[in-house]
Amino acid sequence: MSSESRCPICQTPLAGERETREYAPFCSSRCKLVDLSHWLNEGYRISTPLDDLSPEDDPTLN
């Protein structure tokens, strides 16, 4: 199994250390903006509404 990291948007193989790349964890400014667009247009969602969590489920209270 390969430990090669890939851009989460376009799946391009990434070279170099993650911390040293300018657009980490993305391969380019374009992919970084595509990801931001997904967040702003509510393409990404949290699976459990925060209102439905019980106090036992909240790790900050334990």
C-alpha positions in Angstrom: 0.0 0.0 0.0 1.4 3.4 -1.0 1.8 6.2 1.5 1.8 8.8 -1.4 -0.4 11.7 -0.5 -2.8 13.1 -3.0 -4.7 16.4 -3.4 -8.2 15.9 -1.8 -9.9 17.7 -4.7 -8.2 16.4 -8.0 -6.3 13.4 -6.6 -3.0 14.6 -8.1 0.0 12.9 -6.4 1.8 15.4 -4.1 5.5 15.7 -3.8 7.4 17.0 -0.9 6.6 17.5 2.8 3.1 18.7 3.5 4.2 21.6 5.7 6.5 23.0 3.1 4.0 23.1 0.2 2.5 26.5 -0.5 -1.1 25.3 -0.9 -1.0 22.3 1.5 -2.9 20.0 1.6 -4.0 20.9 -2.0 -1.8 20.9 -5.1 -2.7 24.4 -6.3 -4.5 27.6 -5.6 -7.4 26.4 -7.8 -8.0 23.2 -5.8 -7.8 25.3 -2.6 -10.5 27.6 -3.9 -12.6 24.7 -5.1 -12.6 23.3 -1.6 -13.5 26.7 -0.1 -16.4 26.9 -2.6 -17.7 23.5 -1.4 -17.8 24.9 2.2 -19.4 28.2 1.2 -22.1 26.5 -0.9 -22.8 24.0 1.9 -21.4 21.1 -0.2 -19.8 19.7 3.0 -22.0 19.0 5.9 -21.6 17.7 9.5 -23.5 14.5 9.7 -25.1 15.0 13.1 -26.8 18.3 14.0 -25.1 19.9 17.0 -28.4 20.4 18.7 -29.0 16.6 18.8 -25.8 15.9 20.8 -26.4 14.9 24.4 -24.0 16.2 27.1 -22.4 12.7 27.2 -21.5 13.0 23.5 -19.7 16.4 24.0 -16.0 15.7 24.6 -15.5 19.3 25.9 -17.7 18.5 28.9 -16.0 15.3 30.0 
